[in-house]
Amino acid sequence: MPIHIVGTGAFVPERVMTNLEIQQFVDTTDEWIVSRTGIQERRIAGPDESCSVLGARAAELALADSGLSADQVTHVILGTFTPDGYIPSSAAYVRRILGIPHGMAMDVSAACSGFLFALETARAMVTLHPEAVILVVGSEVVTSRLNWQDRGTCVLFGDGAGAAVVTSQPRPGSGMIVDVILDGDSSQSELLVVHGGGSAAPLKFGEPTGEDFFVQMQGREIFKHAVRSMASIANQILVRNGLHPSDIDLVIPHQANIRIIESLAKKMDLPMEKVFVNIEKYGNTSAASIPIAMAEARHKGLIPPGSKVMLTSFGGGLNWAAALLQF
Ligand SMILES: CC(C)(COP(=O)(O)OP(=O)(O)OC[C@H]1O[C@@H](n2cnc3c(N)ncnc32)[C@H](O)[C@@H]1OP(=O)(O)O)[C@@H](O)C(=O)NCCC(=O)NCCS
């Protein structure tokens, strides 16, 4: 059954943190961050901007774009690794903020691949329930789990949210989800972790948090895996659909590092003009990066009707994914 993205939206906090600001409290420089990552600044959530609050703002915009209303939504599926809390899910809070009267809401935990894992879950739901109207959200307050003394991680991430409305009924300008591939390999799980506060490393009442409460990462190893796995899954989805890289009009990759994105483009033999990049403004917003980028690309008119678009992500788990869209 054809399943479509009928609306997209993105929302980022107002507060901008530049590299120059970071270099005042950690041993780094604007020059190092820009040359090694492409990031110039990132957004930082305010005290009232939790994962669900950012996600709900993006979802409102996606609904407005789709012409549908909150009371028509049947499911909310939200990818994040920085939820509001353990219970309820951030998806349940999005449902409450938007006044969605009832229906299923759940979070998906797949780190930076969270949006694509949620998108494929939505596709499965629409297949089972063709009348479904699903809000697929990627929302992160990564800075809530950043160790601002660790220069190897704190310079890389930022906060934000993106959303898409998924249904079986196309609308003008909507994009059909042609194919999705999700994959992963747990033998390298320890390369990117947030252990502290979980059931394997519980926080004890009154004890301070340790370094393990925050993102810990072996950056160089992650870099290699990111390029390899995104290039391989992109190739897999092209071959499975009888396409050549030159058939793709726009690639929207997870925004983790400009050098990862450039290496991916090189491996796919694609010019950078066909690759969407906004990492300079937001850094790595994890599960939010692809839906923010997709909403911005549509807003800028970079996805006219007839476009073939590829989304591809990589993240902790390790997980990686690709989706092929026909607008
Ligand atoms: C983290 C990352 C930017 C580091 O870049 P790199 O070119 O691999 O740098 P290295 O780790 O080899 O470190 C090079 C040097 O820079 C230093 N360095 C690391 N972070 C620094 C910072 N913010 N500022 C200044 N120097 C820094 C290192 O300590 C190292 O110094 P040394 O040579 O004296 O030991 C890069 O590996 C990366 O982006 N990896 C992927 C991370 C990622 O995307 N994670 C999320 C996946 S979804």
The ligand as an SDF file (V2000), in Angstrom:
LIG
                    3D

 48 50  0  0  0  0  0  0  0  0999 V2000
   34.8510   13.6780   17.3590 C   0  0  0  0  0  0  0  0  0  0  0  0
   35.5760   14.0780   16.1040 C   0  0  0  0  0  0  0  0  0  0  0  0
   35.1130   15.4470   15.6350 C   0  0  0  0  0  0  0  0  0  0  0  0
   37.0520   14.1470   16.3880 C   0  0  0  0  0  0  0  0  0  0  0  0
   37.7490   14.5050   15.2180 O   0  0  0  0  0  0  0  0  0  0  0  0
   39.0610   13.7040   14.8030 P   0  0  0  0  0  0  0  0  0  0  0  0
   39.6000   14.3550   13.6000 O   0  0  0  0  0  0  0  0  0  0  0  0
   38.6600   12.2440   14.6990 O   0  0  0  0  0  0  0  0  0  0  0  0
   39.9730   13.9820   16.0080 O   0  0  0  0  0  0  0  0  0  0  0  0
   40.6930   12.9240   16.9460 P   0  0  0  0  0  0  0  0  0  0  0  0
   39.7020   12.2210   17.8090 O   0  0  0  0  0  0  0  0  0  0  0  0
   41.5860   12.0940   16.0950 O   0  0  0  0  0  0  0  0  0  0  0  0
   41.5330   13.8960   17.8490 O   0  0  0  0  0  0  0  0  0  0  0  0
   42.5420   14.6950   17.3070 C   0  0  0  0  0  0  0  0  0  0  0  0
   43.0660   15.5960   18.4060 C   0  0  0  0  0  0  0  0  0  0  0  0
   42.0940   16.6260   18.6490 O   0  0  0  0  0  0  0  0  0  0  0  0
   41.8150   16.6820   20.0340 C   0  0  0  0  0  0  0  0  0  0  0  0
   40.4680   17.1340   20.2300 N   0  0  0  0  0  0  0  0  0  0  0  0
   39.3320   16.3950   20.3790 C   0  0  0  0  0  0  0  0  0  0  0  0
   38.2810   17.2050   20.5310 N   0  0  0  0  0  0  0  0  0  0  0  0
   38.7460   18.4720   20.4760 C   0  0  0  0  0  0  0  0  0  0  0  0
   38.1410   19.7350   20.5680 C   0  0  0  0  0  0  0  0  0  0  0  0
   36.8170   19.8900   20.7270 N   0  0  0  0  0  0  0  0  0  0  0  0
   38.9240   20.8190   20.4530 N   0  0  0  0  0  0  0  0  0  0  0  0
   40.2300   20.7230   20.2760 C   0  0  0  0  0  0  0  0  0  0  0  0
   40.8840   19.5400   20.1910 N   0  0  0  0  0  0  0  0  0  0  0  0
   40.1270   18.4360   20.2780 C   0  0  0  0  0  0  0  0  0  0  0  0
   42.0650   15.2910   20.5420 C   0  0  0  0  0  0  0  0  0  0  0  0
   42.3130   15.2960   21.9230 O   0  0  0  0  0  0  0  0  0  0  0  0
   43.2710   14.8930   19.7320 C   0  0  0  0  0  0  0  0  0  0  0  0
   44.4180   15.4360   20.3290 O   0  0  0  0  0  0  0  0  0  0  0  0
   45.7850   14.5980   20.3820 P   0  0  0  0  0  0  0  0  0  0  0  0
   46.1500   14.3590   18.9400 O   0  0  0  0  0  0  0  0  0  0  0  0
   46.6850   15.5110   21.1160 O   0  0  0  0  0  0  0  0  0  0  0  0
   45.4300   13.3260   21.1060 O   0  0  0  0  0  0  0  0  0  0  0  0
   35.3340   13.0450   14.9670 C   0  0  0  0  0  0  0  0  0  0  0  0
   36.0110   11.8500   15.2430 O   0  0  0  0  0  0  0  0  0  0  0  0
   33.8820   12.7350   14.7740 C   0  0  0  0  0  0  0  0  0  0  0  0
   33.0990   13.5670   14.3670 O   0  0  0  0  0  0  0  0  0  0  0  0
   33.5000   11.4870   14.9980 N   0  0  0  0  0  0  0  0  0  0  0  0
   32.1170   11.0700   14.8560 C   0  0  0  0  0  0  0  0  0  0  0  0
   31.3440   11.4880   16.0670 C   0  0  0  0  0  0  0  0  0  0  0  0
   29.8860   11.4530   15.8240 C   0  0  0  0  0  0  0  0  0  0  0  0
   29.4100   11.9060   14.8200 O   0  0  0  0  0  0  0  0  0  0  0  0
   29.1320   10.9300   16.7770 N   0  0  0  0  0  0  0  0  0  0  0  0
   27.7290   10.8640   16.7280 C   0  0  0  0  0  0  0  0  0  0  0  0
   27.3010    9.7910   15.8130 C   0  0  0  0  0  0  0  0  0  0  0  0
   25.6140    9.8840   15.5320 S   0  0  0  0  0  0  0  0  0  0  0  0
  1  2  1  0
  2  3  1  0
  2  4  1  0
  2 36  1  0
  4  5  1  0
  5  6  1  0
  6  7  2  0
  6  8  1  0
  6  9  1  0
  9 10  1  0
 10 11  2  0
 10 12  1  0
 10 13  1  0
 13 14  1  0
 14 15  1  0
 15 16  1  0
 15 30  1  0
 16 17  1  0
 17 18  1  0
 17 28  1  0
 18 19  1  0
 18 27  1  0
 19 20  2  0
 20 21  1  0
 21 22  1  0
 21 27  2  0
 22 23  1  0
 22 24  2  0
 24 25  1  0
 25 26  2  0
 26 27  1  0
 28 29  1  0
 28 30  1  0
 30 31  1  0
 31 32  1  0
 32 33  2  0
 32 34  1  0
 32 35  1  0
 36 37  1  0
 36 38  1  0
 38 39  2  0
 38 40  1  0
 40 41  1  0
 41 42  1  0
 42 43  1  0
 43 44  2  0
 43 45  1  0
 45 46  1  0
 46 47  1  0
 47 48  1  0
M  END
$$$$
